[in-house]
Amino acid sequence: MLEKTSPPQNIRAALTGAGSMGKGIAGQIYATKGMELAWVMDIDSEAAATAAQLGHCSHYGTDFEQLLSDHPVDVLVEATNSIGPAAEYCLAALNADAHIVLMNAEVDLALAPLLQHEAKQRNLIVTSDAGDQHGVLASLIQEADTMGFDIVQAGNIKGFLDRYATPESIRHEAEIRKLSATQCCAYTDGTKLHIEMAVLANALGYLPPEGGMTGPRADNVHEALGLFDFESYGQTPRIDYLLGAEPGGGVYLVVRPKKELPAEQKFYLSYYKLGDGPYYILYRPYHLCHLETPKAILAAFRGEALLTTSAQSCDVYAYAKQDLAAGTSIKHAIGSAEVYGLAEPLNHHQIPIALLEESTILKTSLGKDEPLTIEHLDLPDNKLTKLWRQQQDLLRQ
């Protein structure tokens, strides 16, 4: 039985999305002193009921608008595996005077600037979750800054990667991990990693390296110091990742002392076992996903954002996993058999993978590993595309 932890007063939280992560969040909210789960919404009524039971909550169902109207909340935790619907839930919750915690990196990537704009008009908070890799890195970056370091690189540690995985090829692994096949595929092909790192980059103004993240293989996180050309980065911190390094499941930073610090600092950093410089590794050996969600709920309730985005420096663009013929339908592109995503600096010629949520037909053929561009398809005429175009207008102002 989880013991109650400590925050201050009764925070009413609601949850959209009752998959494996949502169920964990529901139980964690119940386990956190001073928080209560007001309601759970999912398009699957049985999943919503299960999550509500785990969160000791009596209100649940499939009707988001009814739940929001009948049971006002302080914070909405968005944890669906959707983008367009998730954005609509968030906008409705903001209109109902609720803060937003995004345990949904996909909508965070696609529409965070728009959500942040709407939140700011209402003096509300939209923040990434505390326990996903980008949220953990944000906390580590804040600590590094406080200790007098400049950030050179923010990195993720990826255990395995198969860029050409399909939902069918990893179905057995998905069952073991209690994930849907598309979710597991998005982890396996690296798209999810690229999305999380792009969310961090957009929030903090970082960039992928020229040509994209390289993800070299390593045995230990400390090997990062010899695997990248940090001198080529200039003044802008970069995002990247290590493949197969220990500690698995962790995140890391490559840092250097701020120029204002005295030269003696190098002695102390060596004394504290960080090495001889000029670059140093700081890392956290784990990220705990839903276990850390209450930290984000509490921060939002207090009017603080752990990580929030009002601009974009990069996006995650779609690339073909196989030769694709004209007429091929791409649906739920993230975690699909057709495409994978790579984080790259912004360009207006390629197609952001997050926009391919609904069925889209290729107008022309596409070779394996080629990028999807505006010549290959027309974006769907749906609410997600309209919200994204609204966001583009805002970003141009």
Buried (B, 14 or more C-beta within 10 A) or exposed (E): EEEEEEBEEEBBBBBBBBBBBBBBBBBBBBBBEBBBBBBBBBBEBEBBBBBBBBBEBEBBBEEBEEBBEEBEBBBBBBBBBBBBBBBBBBBBBBEBEBBBBBBBBBBBBBBBBBBBBBBBEEEBBBBBBBBBBBBBBBBBBEEBEEEEBBBBBBBBBBEEBEEBBBBEBBEEBBEEEEBBBBBBBBBBBBBBBBBBBBBBBBBBEBBBBEEBBBBBEBEEBBBBBEBBEBEEBEEEBBBBBBBBBBBEBBBBBBBBBEEEBEEEBBEEBEEEEBBEBEBBBBBBEBBBBBBBBBBBBBBBBEEEBBBBBBEBBBBBBBBBBBEBEEEBEBEBBBBBBBBBBBBBBBEEEBBBBBBBBBEBBBEEBBEEBBBBBEEBBEBBEBEBBEBBEEBEEBBEE
